[in-house]
């Protein structure tokens, strides 16, 4: 899997929503290798989208489509200032990856000194975390460049996620969380209170 992360401050939220709807209806059928997108607005006006493709080549082909270029020229006008694109060629899915049943998605961004170990920890603790916190449906960990990462965690609802944040963590998970925290370093959190979840077949 390959994930492209698109992120920027929005000046025209209604216009952006129309553009995203139009992409799903008109451009998605021609996007070969497209798997799905998680996107939404954060409280500070930041829009973020995680577009999933089966390969970097499929993402590149989509970007090169003439209709994609025309669509982006219109969509870009909905943003205030530059829009960043992060291409993530290494993607780890845990608990089956993202879920279109999620009512809340939390995205974490940062840099790590050891992306391989961070991916190992995400996979090792997944089943035990789910037993402790069944409201966690799954997640993806995508890395790019020199240790950059974007992790998305999918929850049944925000209220359940918040209510379980203070649960006592058993010893076997505590050490795993501590190592994971050290590797994640300084984290930027982007909360999607009303995520839009699109899959290729939906």
C-alpha positions as CSV (number, residue, x, y, z in Angstrom):
1,X,0.0,0.0,0.0
2,X,1.0,3.6,-0.6
3,X,-0.5,6.6,1.1
4,X,-0.4,10.3,0.0
5,X,-1.1,12.8,2.7
6,X,-2.6,16.2,1.6
7,X,-2.8,18.9,4.2
8,X,-3.4,22.7,4.3
9,X,-5.4,25.5,5.9
10,X,-8.8,26.0,4.3
11,X,-10.4,29.3,3.3
12,X,-13.6,27.9,1.6
13,X,-14.8,24.9,3.5
14,X,-18.1,24.6,1.5
15,X,-16.2,24.8,-1.8
16,X,-13.7,22.2,-0.7
17,X,-16.6,19.9,0.3
18,X,-18.1,20.2,-3.1
19,X,-14.8,19.5,-4.8
20,X,-14.2,16.4,-2.7
21,X,-17.7,15.1,-3.5
22,X,-17.2,15.7,-7.2
23,X,-13.9,13.8,-7.1
24,X,-15.6,10.8,-5.5
25,X,-18.5,10.9,-8.0
26,X,-16.7,11.8,-11.2
27,X,-13.0,11.1,-10.9
28,X,-12.8,8.1,-8.6
29,X,-14.1,5.5,-11.2
30,X,-11.0,6.3,-13.4
31,X,-8.4,6.1,-10.6
32,X,-6.9,2.7,-11.2
33,X,-5.3,1.3,-8.1
34,X,-7.2,3.7,-5.7
35,X,-8.1,2.0,-2.4
36,X,-9.8,4.8,-0.4
37,X,-9.5,8.1,1.4
38,X,-9.9,9.3,5.0
39,X,-10.3,13.1,5.1
40,X,-11.8,15.8,7.2
41,X,-11.5,19.2,8.9
42,X,-9.7,19.9,12.2
43,X,-10.8,22.5,14.7
44,X,-8.1,25.0,13.6
45,X,-9.3,25.0,10.0
46,X,-6.7,22.4,8.8
47,X,-7.9,19.9,6.2
48,X,-6.1,16.6,6.0
49,X,-6.6,13.7,3.6
50,X,-5.0,10.3,3.6
51,X,-5.4,8.8,0.1
52,X,-4.6,5.1,-0.2
53,X,-3.4,3.4,-3.4
54,X,-2.1,-0.1,-4.0
55,X,1.2,1.3,-5.2
56,X,3.2,4.5,-5.7
57,X,2.9,3.9,-9.5
58,X,-0.9,3.9,-9.2
59,X,-0.8,7.2,-7.3
60,X,1.5,8.7,-9.9
61,X,-0.8,7.7,-12.7
62,X,-3.7,9.3,-11.0
63,X,-1.8,12.5,-10.5
64,X,-0.9,12.6,-14.2
65,X,-4.5,12.3,-15.4
66,X,-5.7,15.5,-17.2
67,X,-9.0,15.5,-15.3
68,X,-7.1,15.2,-12.0
69,X,-5.0,18.3,-12.9
70,X,-8.1,20.3,-13.8
71,X,-9.9,19.2,-10.6
72,X,-6.9,20.1,-8.4
73,X,-6.6,23.6,-10.0
74,X,-10.1,24.2,-8.8
75,X,-9.7,22.6,-5.4
76,X,-6.5,24.4,-4.6
77,X,-8.4,27.7,-4.6
78,X,-10.3,26.5,-1.5
79,X,-7.0,26.7,0.5
80,X,-5.3,29.6,2.2
81,X,-1.6,29.4,1.4
82,X,0.4,26.4,0.4
83,X,-0.8,22.8,0.5
84,X,1.6,20.1,1.5
85,X,1.9,16.6,-0.1
86,X,3.6,13.8,1.7
87,X,4.2,10.6,-0.2
88,X,4.5,7.6,2.2
89,X,5.8,4.4,0.5
90,X,6.0,2.3,3.7
91,X,2.6,1.6,5.2
92,X,1.8,-0.7,8.1
93,X,-1.8,-1.7,8.8
94,X,-2.7,-2.9,12.3
95,X,-6.0,-4.6,13.3
96,X,-6.8,-4.7,9.6
97,X,-6.1,-1.0,8.9
98,X,-8.6,1.8,8.8
99,X,-12.3,1.3,9.1
100,X,-15.2,3.0,7.3
101,X,-17.3,2.4,10.4
102,X,-15.2,4.8,12.4
103,X,-17.0,7.8,14.0
104,X,-13.8,9.5,15.1
105,X,-10.2,9.4,13.6
106,X,-7.1,10.8,15.3
107,X,-4.1,11.4,13.2
108,X,-0.6,11.8,14.6
109,X,2.4,13.3,12.8
110,X,6.0,13.5,13.7
111,X,9.5,12.2,13.1
112,X,11.1,9.1,14.5
113,X,14.7,7.9,14.7
114,X,13.7,4.3,14.0
115,X,10.7,3.8,11.7
116,X,11.2,0.1,11.4
117,X,11.0,-0.4,15.1
118,X,8.0,1.9,15.3
119,X,6.2,-0.3,12.7
120,X,7.1,-3.4,14.7
121,X,5.6,-2.0,17.9
122,X,2.4,-1.0,16.2
123,X,1.9,-4.6,15.0
124,X,3.0,-6.3,18.2
125,X,0.6,-4.5,20.5
126,X,-2.4,-4.3,18.3
127,X,-4.4,-7.3,19.6
128,X,-3.7,-6.5,23.2
129,X,-4.6,-2.9,22.7
130,X,-7.9,-3.9,21.1
131,X,-8.7,-6.2,24.0
132,X,-8.1,-3.3,26.4
133,X,-9.8,-0.7,24.3
134,X,-12.4,-2.3,22.0
135,X,-13.4,1.1,20.7
136,X,-10.2,1.1,18.6
137,X,-11.1,-0.4,15.3
138,X,-7.7,-0.3,13.7
139,X,-5.1,2.0,12.2
140,X,-2.4,2.7,9.6
141,X,1.2,3.9,10.2
142,X,2.8,5.5,7.1
143,X,6.4,6.7,6.9
144,X,8.2,9.0,4.5
145,X,11.6,10.7,4.0
146,X,14.0,10.7,6.8
147,X,11.9,9.3,9.6
148,X,8.7,11.2,9.0
149,X,5.5,9.4,10.0
150,X,1.7,9.8,9.8
151,X,-0.4,7.4,12.0
152,X,-4.2,7.3,11.8
153,X,-6.2,5.6,14.5
154,X,-9.9,4.7,13.9
155,X,-12.4,4.7,16.8
156,X,-16.0,3.8,17.1
157,X,-16.8,7.2,18.5
158,X,-15.0,10.2,20.1
159,X,-16.9,9.8,23.3
160,X,-15.8,6.2,23.7
161,X,-12.2,7.1,22.8
162,X,-12.1,9.9,25.4
163,X,-13.7,7.9,28.1
164,X,-11.1,5.1,27.8
165,X,-8.0,7.3,27.6
166,X,-7.5,7.1,31.3
167,X,-7.8,3.3,31.7
168,X,-5.1,1.7,33.7
169,X,-2.6,0.0,31.3
170,X,-1.3,-3.4,32.2
171,X,2.5,-3.9,32.7
172,X,3.1,-5.7,29.4
173,X,1.6,-2.9,27.5
174,X,3.1,-0.1,29.6
175,X,6.6,-0.9,28.5
176,X,5.5,-1.1,24.9
177,X,3.8,2.3,25.1
178,X,6.8,3.8,26.8
179,X,9.1,2.7,24.0
180,X,6.6,3.7,21.4
181,X,6.4,7.2,23.0
182,X,10.1,7.6,22.9
183,X,10.3,6.7,19.3
184,X,7.4,8.9,18.3
185,X,9.0,12.0,19.8
186,X,7.1,15.3,19.6
187,X,3.7,14.5,18.1
188,X,1.2,16.8,16.4
189,X,-2.4,15.6,16.8
190,X,-5.1,16.2,14.2
191,X,-8.6,15.2,15.4
192,X,-11.3,14.5,12.8
193,X,-14.5,14.8,14.7
194,X,-16.6,14.1,11.6
195,X,-14.3,12.0,9.3
196,X,-15.3,11.3,5.7
197,X,-14.4,7.7,4.9
198,X,-14.4,6.6,1.3
199,X,-13.4,3.2,-0.1
200,X,-12.9,2.2,-3.7
201,X,-16.0,0.1,-3.8
202,X,-18.3,2.5,-1.9
